[in-house]
């Protein structure tokens, strides 16, 4: 049809759409394809429209344009397949960028990986999440969540967990686990999976569990003392009261040598004497920030800060 419009202009041309109701703006650029009949009048060829400029011809129906009227293609909702394909392409693009970012730090053993596992009771499925931090040759610090994927291995044994971690890291070309540093909690199966790679255990979670245990023990002790006190009459003599008080034995003080040994053997405790002055400044900054946050919380200033459209101060540690 386009060929006829271009080369047989005496018999074929594009005519206007004379319908005035529900006419779309597209008819300013398009018209009906027509052919000259025996009476030398141009008669419309049904089910075809043509562009007035380029003469490109399209098939159409009687409801084309009138049914949908004017619309913006940017507001069209994409289908599930389109969104899924776009998501996959974006994932591949960002994985390739992460490979380039992690390549140099990985070669210099400056990449730290933190795997974690949890379960979804609703879906009855376990998940493996891995976050990663790195420092490049220019001392730029980068932190990123590498993955959060379903755990498909047969069980939660140490060998299978290690296999799942290896599969997740291979996508980013982190194939040699001996060049990585691992930080994880004290979950038994994770600890067993990474035992050959000298993992550093999360100190914050360890302290939280210690504090919870200490609070429980204090509560039990107070409850026991309260029960014992209720067994005595108010007329008891001082000698009787002294005889039932708990005897607290003083612990022997450890020598400096033993303390130094324990500090050197514990990776969570370091001696700052021989470290860089910049480390001292960083630690002083952290301590001062903690003091500031503690003062603001005790003085109740967070509400005033929020009422002034500010952000409330809080002390926290990013674990993932």
C-alpha positions as CSV (number, residue, x, y, z in Angstrom):
1,X,0.0,0.0,0.0
2,X,2.8,2.4,0.8
3,X,4.4,1.6,-2.6
4,X,1.2,2.5,-4.4
5,X,0.9,5.8,-2.5
6,X,4.5,6.7,-3.4
7,X,4.5,5.7,-7.1
8,X,0.9,5.8,-8.2
9,X,-0.2,9.2,-6.9
10,X,-2.8,9.6,-9.6
11,X,-4.9,6.7,-8.3
12,X,-3.9,6.5,-4.6
13,X,-3.8,9.1,-1.9
14,X,-4.5,9.8,1.8
15,X,-7.9,11.4,2.6
16,X,-9.1,13.1,5.7
17,X,-11.3,11.5,8.4
18,X,-14.5,13.5,8.3
19,X,-16.0,12.0,11.5
20,X,-16.2,14.7,14.2
21,X,-17.2,12.7,17.2
22,X,-14.5,11.1,19.4
23,X,-11.8,12.1,17.0
24,X,-8.3,11.5,18.4
25,X,-5.4,13.9,17.9
26,X,-3.6,11.2,15.9
27,X,-5.8,12.0,12.9
28,X,-3.9,15.2,12.4
29,X,-1.0,13.1,11.2
30,X,-3.0,10.1,9.8
31,X,-5.7,9.7,7.2
32,X,-7.6,7.0,5.4
33,X,-6.0,5.2,2.4
34,X,-8.1,5.8,-0.7
35,X,-8.2,4.7,-4.3
36,X,-9.8,6.5,-7.3
37,X,-12.9,4.7,-8.6
38,X,-14.6,4.8,-12.0
39,X,-16.2,8.2,-11.4
40,X,-12.8,9.7,-10.6
41,X,-13.7,10.0,-6.9
42,X,-11.4,8.7,-4.2
43,X,-13.0,5.9,-2.2
44,X,-11.7,4.8,1.2
45,X,-10.0,1.4,1.4
46,X,-11.4,-0.2,4.5
47,X,-9.2,-1.3,7.5
48,X,-6.2,0.8,6.5
49,X,-4.8,4.2,7.6
50,X,-1.6,6.0,6.4
51,X,0.7,8.6,7.6
52,X,0.5,11.9,5.7
53,X,4.2,12.5,5.8
54,X,6.0,9.1,5.3
55,X,3.0,7.3,3.8
56,X,3.5,4.3,6.1
57,X,0.3,2.3,6.2
58,X,-1.2,0.4,9.2
59,X,-4.1,-2.0,9.6
60,X,-6.9,-0.7,11.9
61,X,-10.4,-1.4,13.1
62,X,-13.4,0.9,13.5
63,X,-12.6,1.4,17.3
64,X,-8.9,2.3,16.9
65,X,-8.3,5.7,18.4
66,X,-11.9,6.1,19.4
67,X,-11.8,3.4,22.0
68,X,-8.8,4.6,24.0
69,X,-8.8,8.3,23.0
70,X,-5.7,10.2,24.0
71,X,-3.2,8.6,26.5
72,X,0.5,9.0,27.5
73,X,2.6,6.0,26.8
74,X,4.7,6.8,30.0
75,X,1.6,6.0,32.1
76,X,1.0,2.5,30.6
77,X,1.4,-0.2,33.3
78,X,3.9,-2.7,32.2
79,X,3.1,-6.4,32.3
80,X,4.6,-8.9,34.8
81,X,6.9,-10.4,32.1
82,X,8.3,-7.0,31.1
83,X,9.0,-6.0,34.8
84,X,10.6,-9.4,35.4
85,X,12.9,-9.2,32.4
86,X,13.8,-5.6,33.3
87,X,14.6,-6.7,36.9
88,X,16.9,-9.5,35.7
89,X,18.7,-7.1,33.3
90,X,19.2,-4.6,36.1
91,X,20.5,-7.3,38.4
92,X,23.0,-8.5,35.9
93,X,24.2,-4.9,35.3
94,X,24.8,-4.2,39.0
95,X,26.5,-7.5,39.5
96,X,29.0,-6.7,36.8
97,X,29.6,-3.3,38.4
98,X,30.1,-5.0,41.8
99,X,32.6,-7.4,40.3
100,X,34.7,-4.5,39.2
101,X,34.5,-2.7,42.6
102,X,35.4,-5.8,44.5
103,X,38.1,-7.1,42.2
104,X,41.0,-5.0,43.5
105,X,40.1,-5.2,47.3
106,X,39.7,-9.0,46.9
107,X,43.2,-9.4,45.4
108,X,44.6,-7.4,48.4
109,X,42.5,-9.4,50.9
110,X,40.6,-6.3,51.9
111,X,37.1,-7.7,51.7
112,X,35.0,-8.7,54.7
113,X,31.9,-10.8,54.3
114,X,29.1,-11.2,56.8
115,X,26.7,-14.2,56.1
116,X,23.5,-14.6,58.1
117,X,20.6,-17.0,58.0
118,X,17.0,-16.8,59.2
119,X,13.7,-18.6,58.6
120,X,10.3,-17.4,57.4
121,X,7.7,-19.3,59.5
122,X,4.9,-18.3,57.2
123,X,6.5,-19.6,54.0
124,X,8.4,-22.4,55.9
125,X,11.6,-21.4,54.1
126,X,15.1,-20.4,55.1
127,X,17.1,-17.6,53.6
128,X,20.8,-16.7,53.3
129,X,21.8,-13.1,53.3
130,X,25.4,-11.8,52.7
131,X,26.6,-8.3,53.3
132,X,30.1,-7.2,52.3
133,X,32.4,-4.4,53.2
134,X,35.7,-3.5,51.4
135,X,38.5,-0.9,51.3
136,X,40.2,-0.2,48.0
137,X,43.7,1.0,47.3
138,X,42.5,4.6,47.6
139,X,41.2,3.9,51.2
140,X,37.6,4.2,50.0
141,X,35.2,2.3,52.2
142,X,32.3,0.4,50.5
143,X,29.4,-1.5,52.1
144,X,26.8,-3.4,50.1
145,X,24.3,-6.2,50.5
146,X,25.5,-8.9,48.1
147,X,22.4,-11.1,48.2
148,X,19.3,-12.3,50.0
149,X,18.4,-15.7,48.5
150,X,16.4,-18.8,49.5
151,X,18.4,-21.6,51.1
152,X,17.8,-24.7,48.9
153,X,20.3,-27.1,50.4
154,X,19.2,-30.4,51.9
155,X,19.9,-29.5,55.6
156,X,21.5,-26.9,57.8
157,X,24.7,-28.7,58.4
158,X,28.0,-26.8,58.3
159,X,29.1,-28.4,55.0
160,X,25.9,-27.4,53.2
161,X,25.9,-23.9,54.6
162,X,29.5,-23.4,53.4
163,X,28.4,-24.8,49.9
164,X,25.5,-22.2,49.8
165,X,27.9,-19.4,50.7
166,X,30.4,-20.5,48.0
167,X,27.6,-20.5,45.4
168,X,26.4,-17.0,46.4
169,X,30.0,-15.6,46.3
170,X,30.9,-17.2,43.0
171,X,28.5,-14.9,41.2
172,X,30.8,-12.0,42.2
173,X,34.0,-13.8,41.3
174,X,34.9,-14.2,45.0
175,X,36.0,-17.8,44.6
176,X,38.9,-18.2,47.0
177,X,37.4,-18.0,50.5
178,X,40.8,-17.9,52.1
179,X,41.3,-14.4,50.8
180,X,38.1,-13.2,52.6
181,X,37.5,-12.1,56.2
182,X,34.3,-13.4,57.8
183,X,32.3,-11.8,60.5
184,X,29.3,-13.7,61.9
185,X,27.3,-14.4,65.0
186,X,27.8,-17.4,67.2
187,X,25.1,-19.5,65.5
188,X,26.5,-23.1,65.8
189,X,26.0,-24.2,62.2
190,X,27.5,-21.0,60.8
191,X,30.4,-21.2,63.1
192,X,31.0,-24.8,62.0
193,X,30.8,-23.9,58.4
194,X,33.4,-21.2,58.7
195,X,35.7,-22.7,61.3
196,X,38.6,-23.2,58.8
197,X,38.5,-19.5,57.9
198,X,39.1,-18.0,61.3
199,X,35.8,-16.0,61.5
200,X,35.4,-13.0,63.9
201,X,32.3,-13.3,66.0
202,X,29.9,-10.4,66.3
203,X,30.7,-8.8,69.7
204,X,27.5,-6.8,69.9
205,X,25.3,-10.0,69.8
206,X,27.6,-11.7,72.3
207,X,27.4,-8.8,74.8
208,X,23.6,-8.7,74.3
209,X,23.3,-12.4,75.3
210,X,25.6,-11.8,78.3
211,X,23.5,-8.9,79.5
212,X,20.3,-10.8,79.1
213,X,21.8,-13.7,81.1
214,X,23.0,-11.3,83.8
215,X,19.6,-9.6,84.1
216,X,18.0,-13.1,84.4
217,X,20.4,-14.1,87.1
218,X,19.9,-10.9,89.1
219,X,16.1,-11.3,88.9
220,X,16.3,-14.8,90.2
221,X,18.7,-13.7,93.0
222,X,16.4,-10.9,94.1
223,X,13.4,-13.2,94.0
224,X,15.2,-15.7,96.2
225,X,16.3,-13.0,98.7
226,X,12.7,-11.6,98.8
227,X,11.4,-15.1,99.6
228,X,13.9,-15.6,102.3
229,X,13.2,-12.2,103.9
230,X,9.5,-13.0,104.1
231,X,10.2,-16.1,106.2
232,X,11.6,-14.0,109.1
233,X,9.4,-12.1,111.6
234,X,9.9,-8.4,112.1
235,X,11.0,-9.0,115.7
236,X,14.2,-11.0,114.7
237,X,17.4,-9.9,116.3
238,X,20.3,-8.4,114.4
239,X,22.4,-11.6,115.1
240,X,19.7,-13.7,113.5
241,X,19.6,-11.5,110.4
242,X,23.4,-11.5,110.1
243,X,23.5,-15.2,110.1
244,X,21.3,-15.6,107.0
245,X,22.9,-12.9,104.9
246,X,24.8,-14.2,101.8
247,X,28.5,-14.4,102.2
248,X,30.3,-12.7,99.2
249,X,33.8,-13.9,98.6
250,X,36.2,-11.4,97.0
251,X,37.8,-12.7,93.8
252,X,41.6,-12.7,93.6
253,X,43.0,-10.0,91.5
254,X,44.7,-11.2,88.4
255,X,48.3,-10.3,87.7
256,X,49.2,-7.8,85.0
257,X,50.8,-10.7,83.1
258,X,47.6,-12.7,83.1
259,X,45.6,-9.7,82.0
260,X,48.0,-8.9,79.2
261,X,47.8,-12.5,78.1
262,X,44.0,-12.5,78.1
263,X,43.9,-9.2,76.1
264,X,46.3,-10.4,73.5
265,X,44.4,-13.7,73.1
266,X,41.0,-12.0,72.8
267,X,40.5,-10.5,69.3
268,X,37.8,-8.2,70.7
269,X,40.3,-6.4,73.0
270,X,43.2,-4.5,71.6
271,X,46.0,-2.5,73.2
272,X,46.1,1.1,71.8
273,X,49.6,1.9,73.0
274,X,51.4,1.1,69.7
275,X,48.6,2.1,67.3
276,X,48.4,5.0,64.9
277,X,47.4,8.4,66.4
278,X,44.5,8.5,63.9
279,X,43.0,5.4,65.6
280,X,43.1,7.2,69.0
281,X,41.3,10.2,67.5
282,X,38.6,7.9,66.0
283,X,38.1,6.2,69.3
284,X,37.9,9.5,71.1
285,X,35.3,10.6,68.6
286,X,33.2,7.5,69.1
287,X,33.3,7.9,72.9
288,X,32.3,11.6,72.7
289,X,29.5,10.7,70.4
290,X,28.2,8.1,72.8
291,X,28.4,10.6,75.7
292,X,26.4,13.1,73.6
293,X,23.7,10.6,72.7
294,X,23.5,9.4,76.3
295,X,23.0,13.0,77.6
296,X,20.4,13.7,75.0
297,X,18.4,10.6,75.8
298,X,18.6,11.2,79.6
299,X,17.7,14.8,79.3
300,X,14.7,14.0,77.1
301,X,15.8,16.3,74.3
302,X,14.9,13.9,71.4
303,X,11.3,15.1,71.5
304,X,12.4,18.7,71.2
305,X,14.7,17.8,68.3
306,X,11.9,16.0,66.5
307,X,9.4,18.9,67.1
308,X,12.0,21.1,65.4
309,X,11.9,18.8,62.3
310,X,15.2,17.2,63.3
311,X,16.3,13.6,63.5
312,X,16.3,11.9,66.9
313,X,19.8,10.8,68.1
314,X,20.2,7.1,68.8
315,X,23.1,4.8,69.3
316,X,23.1,1.7,67.0
317,X,25.4,-0.6,65.0
318,X,24.8,-1.6,61.4
319,X,24.9,-5.4,61.2
320,X,23.5,-5.9,57.8
